[in-house]
Amino acid sequence: MDKTDLEKLSENVLRPADAKKAEAVERWTRGLALQPASFGTLEKVACWLAAVQDQCPPRPIERPRLVLFAGDHGIAAVETHGHRVTAQPPGTTAALVRLYAQGGGPASVLARSNEVGVRLLDVSVDCDVAELTEAGVPAEVTAGRVRQGTGRIDVDRACTREEAEAAFALGRGLADAEIDAGADLLIPALLGAGHSTPAAVLVAALTGSDAAAVTGRGSGIDDPGWTVKCAAVRDALRLARPVLADQLELLAVSAGPDFAACVGFILQAAARRTPLLLDGIGATACALLAQRIAFRTPEWCLAAQLSPEPAHRKALDRLSLEPLLDFKVRAGAGSGALLALPLVRAAVSVLAETPSYADAGLPEPTVRSAL
């Protein structure tokens, strides 16, 4: 895929319906039996949904889907002076894939309680496919695997250009499949040990930040571990910055197939006019890179939460997205987005179902202006 192909994809990402957003704003401020700004930020959420759905009031969210992109990262296995960039031991990602394939894990629990379907995809897990198959992982989970693990992004490429392109196409195809099956809101998330390190590299490269400003504690590393991680991000940035103008090459050098698949997924969802609910640093870093390809992409995204990772706030600021929640959730796998989903649904219900002053038999206030 060359620059021309990405430009064509960018042209397909259009602006949401401003007229429907304005209609929703008018409904909040003048059409309902509510005091001005009664529901605060949730009013903006409902107006955003009206715009992306091109309908006011917006339709209830009936078929949200969580899509997990699983992958390992070579940098996570590197040990320096007895410390690594992640507190999770090697083999964790494969174990997580087995767990989520069985419906386990906190995100699976939250998905069930919110009636959200889950799709799991092994893009680049560092184990033999047979190991997962023998453990009962369905074949469709591993059918799209692009490669086994990635290179060390502090000294080498994560993957080849061709592998990044294949993963990018895989993500786009997966978005099409979910939307064609009726999904009306998509939650992309990364699943894998150490993924906050390449995410930090992407955010630093795309925002012009230095390593210390974007490096967080990820899975809970201690101070020496943070120092090792910060050095890894710094060294990876030296390889990332020369390829910053070529987004697919940046994914190949500094991220890997799981990130490439997630970027393709986000872009295709935006091109298909389907809203996205972003969770943590992984998906948000992918949205930031997607913005470089198609600048209107963030208009199709809603930030569910703010994680403790410093790179997350930097990415959200660049995307001009304000998170709904700030509960310091670092569970990953879309957990924060699933916690925010009931608020999104509630915003739709209030806008759609609250009666007007006249219908409620209430006297209308003499002054009605937004706060």
Secondary structure, DSSP 8 states (H G I E B T S, - for coil): --HHHHHHHHHH-----HHHHHHHHHIIIIISSS-TTTTTHHHHHHHHHHHHHT-SS------EEEEEEEE--GGGG--BTTB-S-SS-TTHHHHHHHHHHTT-SHHHHHHHHTT-EEEEEEEE-SS-HHHHHHTT--HHHHTT---SS---TTTS-SS-HHHHHHHHHHHHHHHHHHHHTT-SEEEEEEESTTTHHHHHHHHHHHHT--HHHH---TTT--HHHHHHHHHHHHHHHHHHGGGTT-HHHHHHHHT-HHHHHHHHHHHHHHHTT--EEE-SHHHHHHHHHHHHH-TTGGGGEEE-B--S-HHHHHHHHHHT---SB-S-----TTHHHHHHHHHHHHHHHHHHH---HHHHT----S-----
